[in-house]
């Protein structure tokens, strides 16, 4: 089945949980946080932030992108929006679970409400995930199963709040065709190799999803 420019996006992995999606000359960036590159957000037309933790939300990176492109906008939850809306009136939009919107030609759905449990003694904060063009889901810091099928899942590979059995069962529950790692900024090469093997032929099986690890700057095409 053929595709056209409206059905195909390029996904570029950036540092840690940040990714860039490009389609038809427009760029969408998710979670340019403190573990991503200094210029991770620059050039974006659309900026999405899943939650307020510093490895996902870096105010200076977002401000630089908004100042560089006066047409750019941010869509995020209230805890982040409240920190930026005063500086960019009308350009920072608050979203929550169940919302859908179009921005710069991208169709975006919001799924999820809470950050994963780090420890019962720590209060949970809000967290949202984003399905972009029905193709790819970025869950932020949660194992949210979106209320619709997605072809590509961005998988939080390693965090203080997860363990391998949980992320493998999450992949099986979402049942995508492809899985690419995010939230990997705390891992060295040894850790990446072990987890990659467990998500590949050396592990118990992902339920048919093909697992891939992208290094920062590496890109893949996403098609319906």
Protein Blocks (a to p, Z undefined) as FASTA:
>chain_A
ZZdfklpccddddehjaccddeehiacdehiafkbcfklmgopabdcdfbfcfklmcfkl
mmmmmmmmmkbccdddfklmmmmmmmmghiaccddehiacdeehiacddedjbdcdfbfk
lccdddddddehhlaccebjadddcfbdcfbdcddfbdfkbcfklmmmmmmmnopabdcd
ehkllpcfklmmmmmmmmmmmlnbjhhpacddddehiacdddZZ
